[in-house]
């Protein structure tokens, strides 16, 4: 039986569970046999299916390239286009998960039992090696509300200034930010301003 739109509480819980396990799966798979970020020789999960939540494309669950079309369970999964119909969007029309989280539309569990407590880290990291583009602001808070530090450090990002040669090409190959972005979070190639948000003439300490 599908979760209908007339049951928003169940829908929200289902979407939250879907997101929690999706993010966990992507991070876990990216860890499998992966050496530290600067030594990665191959893309991390570069191949992916087509996601409504990252591209806005209305693809049947059985045809999204993510789920097994031969598994009967695909017939009972609510299509993302229905489950996320009322979710906030960014200027590119992609689901804005940060706004969905802050507004309470979704409330992901912090762990399997739901009793765990997450401590959000609220500080930004500014990337200045952006060529002629505006600087990139990486906000820790929206990430650490539902991910622990060990999800990213040290396998994906070494927590030391200057230790991560992040480039757009590496991200597009599924490394660094691309481990999640473009798979379960907004794609890096559809809305540049989501990341490149700091004017180059801004006086910054870090």
N, C-alpha and C positions, 0 to 999 in steps of 0.2 A: 504494500500500500504506500503510495507516494505521500510525502509530507506536503500538504496543501498550503496555499498562501493564507488560508483562513486560520491557520494555527501558527501565529508569528513566534510564540515562545519556543515551540518545537523546532520551527524553522531556524531560529537564531541559534539554538543549541546544536542543531545538526550542522549548520554552516561553521560554527565555532569549532566543533569536533573535526570537521573536514579540514579546516585551515590548520589546526594544531597538528594533526597527524601528517598533513601534506608538508608543512615546514619541517617537522621532525624527520620525515622520510628523506626529503631533499638533503638536509644537513647530514643525516646519518649516512646516506649513500655517498655523499661527496667525501666523507671521511674514510670510507673503505679503501685502504691501501693508498691513501693520498699522502704525499710528503708535504712538508711546509710549503706555504704559498709561493715563495720566491723560487722554489725548486720544481714547481709543477711543469711538466713537459707536455702534458696533454690536457685538453679541455675537461672540465668537470661537468658531467651531465649536459653536454652541449646539445645533444639530441633531445627533443621534447615534442609533445603534442601541441594541439591548439587549445588555448585556454580562454574561456569567456572572461574570467576575472583578470587576465593580463592583456587581452587583445580586444575584448568586446565582441568576439565572433560567436554567433549562435550555432554551435555545433552539437549534434546529438551526442549524449554521453558515450554511446557505443562506437562513435566515429571520431572521438577526440584524440585518438592516438595515445591516450593515457591509460584508459581502462581496457580490460580484456573483453572484446566484443562477444566472446563465446561464453562468458560467465553470466549466468542468469541474473546475477545481482544488478547488472546494468539496467535491467527493466524496472527496478524499484527505486533507483536513485533519482532524486529530484533534479531536473536540469538546472544548472547554475543560472541560466537566464531567468528562471522563475524564482529561485531562492534568493537571488541578489537583485531582484527587480527594483527595490526601493533603496538600494545602497547609494551613498554619495559618490560622485564621480569627480575626476580632475578635469582640467581643461581639454584633455585629449579624449575624454569619454571613458576612461578606464576607472575601474573601481578604486576608490581612495580608502585603503584599509585603515590608515591612521585616523581619518575622520570617522570611519565606522566604529573604530575602537573607542575613540574619545567620546563619541555621542552615545555609546552604550548599545548600539545596534547589535554588536557582537560582544561576547564576554568569554573569551577562551579560558579553558581551565589551565591552571598553572602546573598541573601534573595529572597523573592517572586518577587519583582519588578526589581531586578538587580541593584538598585541604592545604596544599602547599602555598607558601607565600613568596611572591617575587619582589625583589627590591630593584626598582628601576634606577638606572644610572643616568643622571641628567646633565650631560655636557656634550658639547659639539666638537668635532674634529674638522678642521678646514684644510682641504687639499688645494694647493696653489699651483701644482704642475698641470695646468689646464690649457696651455697654449694661449690663444686669443680669447678663449671662452671665459665667462665668469667663473669665479672659484666655486668649488663644491663644498657644501656644508653637509657633513654626516652627523645626524642627530642620534645620540645613543638612546634617548628616552623611548621613542616609539618602537625601537628594536628590543630593548631590555624589559619592556613591560611583559613580553611573552616569550622571550628567549633568554637563556642564561649566558653568561660571558663565555663559557666553554663551548657554546655552539659555534662561535667564530674564532676564539683564541685558544691555542695558537695555530691550529691547523689551516684556517683560511686567512687569517690576518695575524701576523706576529705583533704583539702589543708593544712595539718600540718604534719611535719616530724614525722614519727613513728606511725601515726594513721591508716595506711592501711596495714594489715597483708597479703600482696600479696604473693601467692604461685602458683606454676604451676598447682596444682590440682584445686585450685579455678578458675584460668584462664580457664582451660579445662572444667570446669563446667559452664562456661559462665559468670563468675564474673570478676570484675576489667577490665583488658585489654580484656578479653574474651567477654565483652558486644558487642564489634565490631569485634575484631580479630577472624577470623574463620567464620564470617558471611558476612561482607562486606569488610573486610580488610584481609590481608594475615594471614593464620592460624598459631598459635603458635607452631605447632608440625611438620611443614614441612621444616623449615629453621631456625635452632637455632641461627645461626650467625646474623640474622637480628636484634635480640635483645641483645643476649650475645656477645657484640662487644668490650668490654673494658677488656684488659688483667688484671689479678688480681694483677700484680706487678706495675700497674700504680699508680703514686702518685696523689691522688685526694683530693680536699678539701671537697667535699660533695658527 
